[in-house]
């Protein structure tokens, strides 16, 4: 079968074998030409010329696929009109598929449908935009030359896995050692957050707590049809701290547990959002080095001077007499700034760690 630009005069049909197909009143359907007039979601060929390179038409008729001139590949506007005229078809029902192709032979607009040839027929068609496959490729690393295995803020074994979240949606978890992930996405702008995940046994519940020691977030733009690559530098967002209570008399002089009559120390922390830890206790004489908190979230603000995240924590410490119904004898507290990436003070293993004194005054 041959195709003509719409402005070209139809040629006489010769040599066509007509297979009888009955119309609605029982007569045979007449052979004829098919004219497609197309638009692209209401746009003309001229309006989409930057992305539409050529058109591809596929027809299936009563006897199967039709062999079209030029293998069905045509210009968008071959004779001044947006469309194509195909000549010399038997009467009957046909299915069609029309695609607008870009310079890379990718379908950017498409439509399908059914038509009936009973003499010449004109079919207006609207092609709709397709979405090209797009990928977001992310990779992650740690500052200071650290790797997943050596990022020891988490634990001696480092970071086991990371969690990737897009626009606060359903997160995906992947082994940290993979170093990269590829995600199929529709084009658009996304907020991507990558968190390191470490499971730590909780002595109180007997279960595992998942902790986030490192994190990074940024806005990404996914361009249609592209593999869009972004790198994430995971920065510490949590740290440790040790709180060391001291008992003081009314004049501010130091007291021992015995001279103060104190048997038990109790501590509780609250973060900047008002979330509190459980209240932990320690025999007064048994914790001269205070209370060590290995993990405190510290991603409230970013300190441009130190290049570290930090967060405000409020500490409250009480000292009681250790009775069945304890009487609180001393109390103290303060608000401190905990820096991410810093470990808790320990006089032996971390003498440079974060340490906060808490003065307890008599009630």
C-alpha positions as MATLAB code, in Angstrom:
seq = 'XXXXXXXXXXXXXXXXXXXXXXXXXXXXXXXXXXXXXXXXXXXXXXXXXXXXXXXXXXXXXXXXXXXXXXXXXXXXXXXXXXXXXXXXXXXXXXXXXXXXXXXXXXXXXXXXXXXXXXXXXXXXXXXXXXXXXXXXXXXXXXXXXXXXXXXXXXXXXXXXXXXXXXXXXXXXXXXXXXXXXXXXXXXXXXXXXXXXXXXXXXXXXXXXXXXXXXXXXXXXXXXXXXXXXXXXXXXXXXXXXXXXXXXXXXXXXXXXXXXXXXXXXXXXXXXXXXXXXXXXXXXXXXXXXXXXXXXXXXXXXXXXXXXXXXXXXXXXXXXXXXXXXXXXXXXXXXXXXXXXXXXXXXXXXXXXXXXXXXXXXXX';
ca = [
       0.000    0.000    0.000;
       1.204    3.503   -0.746;
       1.163    6.711    1.260;
       0.581   10.223   -0.017;
       0.853   13.625    1.575;
      -2.667   14.925    2.053;
      -2.307   17.671   -0.549;
      -1.370   15.107   -3.246;
      -4.175   14.008   -5.587;
      -5.160   10.382   -5.041;
      -3.939    7.965   -7.677;
      -6.249    5.518   -9.379;
      -6.399    2.228   -7.548;
      -5.218   -0.568   -9.759;
      -4.391   -4.152   -9.128;
      -6.104   -4.326   -5.710;
      -7.861   -7.562   -4.844;
     -11.011   -6.800   -2.893;
     -12.061   -9.365   -0.315;
     -15.751   -9.128    0.357;
     -16.641   -7.920    3.812;
     -20.275   -7.272    4.576;
     -21.551   -3.890    5.785;
     -24.425   -3.394    8.242;
     -27.053   -4.025    5.578;
     -25.357   -7.100    4.180;
     -23.476   -5.567    1.266;
     -19.708   -5.752    0.792;
     -17.564   -2.981    2.324;
     -15.931   -0.772   -0.266;
     -12.154   -0.418   -0.549;
     -10.705    3.019    0.062;
      -7.958    5.239    1.375;
      -7.189    6.018    5.013;
      -6.283    9.553    6.063;
      -4.934   10.165    9.560;
      -5.021   13.736   10.890;
      -2.970   13.977   14.058;
      -2.235   16.286   16.930;
      -0.128   15.917   20.047;
      -2.216   16.572   23.139;
      -3.698   19.458   21.158;
      -0.384   20.664   19.710;
       0.601   20.816   16.061;
       3.660   19.386   14.327;
       5.157   22.863   14.350;
       4.722   23.156   18.106;
       6.449   19.821   18.833;
       9.135   20.027   16.176;
      11.884   20.215   18.830;
      11.066   16.704   20.028;
       9.181   14.935   17.207;
      11.510   13.788   14.445;
       9.244   11.435   12.477;
       6.048    9.375   12.685;
       5.572    5.613   12.685;
       2.254    4.072   11.621;
       1.328    0.422   12.079;
      -1.847   -1.118   10.632;
      -3.408   -4.554   11.118;
      -6.286   -5.454    8.876;
      -8.576   -8.377    8.040;
      -5.592  -10.344    6.703;
      -3.069   -9.354    9.370;
      -0.289   -6.740    9.391;
      -0.253   -4.326    6.444;
       3.024   -3.597    4.654;
       3.174    0.181    4.357;
       5.448    2.296    2.169;
       8.680    3.320    3.897;
       7.880    0.707    6.548;
       5.317    3.096    7.953;
       7.840    5.882    8.728;
       6.682    9.352    7.632;
       7.302   13.026    8.207;
       5.011   14.758   10.687;
       3.788   17.283    8.104;
       4.578   15.818    4.659;
       2.416   18.120    2.524;
       1.494   21.096    4.650;
      -1.056   19.268    6.785;
      -0.420   17.370   10.015;
      -1.196   13.843    8.902;
      -0.763   11.176    6.237;
      -2.911    9.625    3.518;
      -2.527    5.889    2.951;
      -4.054    4.559   -0.258;
      -5.559    1.325   -1.482;
      -7.039   -0.727    1.346;
      -9.618   -3.456    1.254;
     -12.886   -2.785    2.984;
     -12.925   -4.018    6.573;
     -11.880   -3.279   10.137;
      -8.322   -2.241   10.979;
      -6.449   -1.578   14.186;
      -3.765    1.088   14.171;
      -0.891    2.288   16.284;
       0.685    5.691   15.653;
       3.872    6.855   17.362;
       5.775   10.124   17.287;
       9.517    9.388   17.474;
      12.324   11.620   18.612;
      15.786   11.739   17.040;
      16.841    8.786   19.191;
      13.940    6.648   17.894;
      12.169    6.836   21.249;
       8.367    7.125   21.320;
       7.420   10.519   22.776;
       3.717   10.526   21.811;
       1.468    7.593   20.933;
      -2.103    6.491   20.304;
      -3.981    3.357   19.230;
      -7.430    2.715   17.850;
      -9.756    0.937   15.433;
     -11.222    2.104   12.118;
     -13.412    0.710    9.359;
     -12.682    1.125    5.642;
     -15.890    1.393    3.610;
     -14.691    3.786    0.959;
     -12.304    6.601    1.820;
     -12.125    7.357    5.556;
     -10.557   10.161    7.575;
      -9.525    9.491   11.181;
      -8.594   12.391   13.501;
      -6.246   11.108   16.217;
      -4.760   12.663   19.342;
      -1.377   11.303   20.367;
      -0.606   11.464   24.079;
       2.699   12.156   25.763;
       4.691    9.185   26.941;
       7.104    9.247   29.860;
      10.618    8.158   29.084;
      12.254    5.740   31.491;
      14.309    7.754   33.979;
      16.756    6.658   36.633;
      18.145    8.207   39.764;
      21.581    6.872   40.637;
      22.878    7.776   44.097;
      26.176    6.966   45.734;
      27.313    7.627   49.280;
      30.546    8.055   51.170;
      31.812    9.170   54.571;
      34.064   12.090   55.322;
      37.578   11.749   56.659;
      38.377    8.768   54.480;
      36.019    6.520   56.447;
      34.316    3.524   54.853;
      31.213    1.592   55.849;
      33.449   -0.778   57.792;
      35.502    1.907   59.541;
      32.744    4.400   60.367;
      33.276    3.569   64.023;
      30.876    6.059   65.552;
      28.361    3.292   65.011;
      30.117    0.271   66.501;
      33.334   -1.694   65.920;
      31.866   -3.331   62.817;
      30.906    0.003   61.260;
      27.705    0.661   59.312;
      25.861   -2.391   57.989;
      23.235   -0.759   55.767;
      21.737    2.517   54.615;
      18.165    3.663   54.214;
      17.127    5.728   51.181;
      13.951    7.819   51.435;
      12.390    9.912   48.666;
       9.977   12.718   49.569;
       9.372   11.098   52.966;
       7.862    8.080   51.213;
       8.448    4.395   51.785;
      12.174    3.896   52.425;
      14.422    1.310   50.814;
      17.268   -0.368   52.650;
      20.465   -1.559   51.001;
      23.822   -2.840   52.189;
      26.121    0.074   52.936;
      28.983   -1.707   51.195;
      27.084   -1.518   47.868;
      28.063    2.143   47.744;
      25.445    2.998   45.127;
      21.791    2.434   44.244;
      19.748    2.868   41.066;
      16.065    3.788   41.303;
      13.517    3.962   38.444;
      11.562    7.213   38.787;
       9.206    9.497   36.939;
      10.759   12.838   36.012;
      10.543   15.500   38.697;
      12.169   16.997   41.767;
      12.703   14.858   44.839;
      14.104   15.308   48.339;
      16.410   12.335   48.909;
      17.651   11.372   52.349;
      20.203    8.650   53.037;
      20.658    7.434   56.615;
      23.153    4.935   57.972;
      21.497    2.208   60.043;
      23.073    0.350   62.940;
      21.276   -2.180   65.160;
      22.222   -2.082   68.837;
      20.847   -4.385   71.568;
      18.631   -2.614   74.094;
      19.314   -4.001   77.572;
      15.938   -2.792   78.870;
      13.701   -4.254   76.145;
      15.863   -7.137   74.977;
      15.278   -5.977   71.386;
      17.419   -4.238   68.806;
      17.327   -0.463   68.516;
      18.068    1.001   65.099;
      20.330    4.023   65.330;
      21.193    6.638   62.733;
      24.766    7.856   63.170;
      25.289    9.404   59.726;
      22.905   11.091   57.301;
      22.731   13.304   54.217;
      19.864   14.961   52.371;
      19.540   17.009   49.206;
      17.113   17.998   46.475;
      17.602   16.184   43.159;
      16.165   16.784   39.713;
      15.303   13.691   37.671;
      15.321   14.494   33.959;
      13.185   12.399   31.642;
      15.052    9.722   29.743;
      18.311   10.269   31.619;
      20.355    8.437   34.193;
      20.617   11.169   36.825;
      23.558   10.760   39.209;
      24.020   12.407   42.615;
      26.600   11.894   45.361;
      25.874   12.053   49.088;
      28.474   12.729   51.774;
      27.133   11.178   54.967;
      27.864   13.405   57.955;
      27.524   12.528   61.651;
      24.094   13.418   63.079;
      24.506   11.864   66.538;
      27.100   11.850   69.275;
      27.763   10.648   72.782;
      28.025   12.506   76.073;
      28.797   11.803   79.714;
      27.053   13.687   82.518;
      28.951   13.851   85.811;
      26.905   14.899   88.862;
      28.496   16.600   91.875;
      26.869   17.084   95.280;
      27.179   20.573   96.754;
      26.139   21.991  100.107;
      24.199   25.206  100.515;
      27.402   27.223  100.343;
      28.560   25.461   97.188;
      31.112   23.241   98.850;
      31.589   19.647   97.650;
      29.968   16.733   99.474;
      30.510   13.000   99.324;
      27.661   10.551   98.951;
      28.045    9.593  102.623;
      28.164   13.129  104.052;
      25.192   14.114  101.882;
      23.187   11.051  102.927;
      22.664   10.147   99.289;
      22.417    6.544   98.162;
      20.967    6.819   94.627;
      21.472    9.133   91.667;
      18.817    9.331   88.945;
      19.137   11.029   85.561;
      16.768   11.830   82.704;
      17.391   13.670   79.433;
      15.029   15.539   77.110;
      15.807   16.536   73.530;
      14.916   19.844   71.875;
      11.544   18.458   70.812;
      10.593   17.422   74.332;
      11.192   13.689   73.873;
      12.573   12.147   77.052;
      14.794    9.195   77.802;
      13.866    6.707   80.519;
      15.049    7.684   83.989;
      18.276    5.817   84.729;
      19.637    5.250   88.208;
      22.975    4.395   89.780;
      24.161    3.789   93.324;
      25.827    7.032   94.342;
      29.183    5.450   95.238;
      29.144    3.216   92.136;
      29.247    5.883   89.428;
      31.999    8.384   90.215;
      32.467    8.958   86.483;
      28.820    9.824   85.935;
      26.291    8.615   83.387;
      27.539    7.765   79.910;
      25.111    8.100   76.965;
      26.734    6.569   73.899;
      24.037    7.746   71.470;
      22.264   11.110   71.424;
      20.654   12.538   68.295;
      22.341   15.841   67.432;
      20.981   17.086   64.100;
      19.064   20.157   65.278;
      21.336   22.797   63.721;
      24.555   22.967   61.734;
      27.461   24.818   63.342;
      29.283   26.598   60.505;
      32.324   27.206   62.695;
      32.957   23.563   63.604;
      31.249   22.108   60.511;
      29.334   19.795   62.825;
      25.680   19.252   63.612;
      24.599   19.890   67.182;
      21.463   19.757   69.315;
      20.233   21.043   72.657;
      19.622   18.475   75.378;
      18.231   19.163   78.841;
      19.552   17.065   81.703;
      17.874   16.593   85.087;
      19.614   14.714   87.938;
      18.139   13.875   91.323;
      19.828   12.418   94.389;
      17.725   10.550   96.954;
      18.113    8.652  100.186;
      17.498    5.221   98.634;
      14.487    4.426  100.828;
      11.574    2.253   99.651;
       9.759    5.498   99.078;
      12.776    7.615   98.158;
      13.104   11.199   99.288;
      14.848   13.511   96.856;
      17.555   15.404   98.757;
      19.463   17.123   95.928;
      18.571   18.142   92.408;
      20.278   19.840   89.500;
      20.098   20.245   85.772;
      21.146   22.254   82.790;
      20.796   22.643   79.019;
      23.795   21.518   76.993;
      24.768   21.367   73.340;
      25.726   17.907   72.177;
      27.851   17.822   69.016;
      27.418   15.091   66.435;
      30.471   13.030   65.691;
      31.835   13.353   69.231;
      31.949   10.324   71.508;
      31.060   10.264   75.186;
      33.831   11.036   77.666;
      35.497    8.115   79.375;
      38.575    8.724   81.538;
      40.383    5.755   80.005;
      39.159    5.185   76.441;
      37.832    8.656   75.491;
      39.523   11.330   77.628;
      38.720   13.920   74.925;
      35.057   12.957   74.685;
      32.057   15.137   75.493;
      31.660   15.627   79.249;
      29.149   17.819   81.077;
      29.250   18.466   84.857;
      25.874   18.709   86.630;
      25.820   20.477   89.996;
      23.259   19.133   92.498;
      22.001   21.482   95.178;
      20.101   20.585   98.354;
      16.328   20.945   98.311;
];
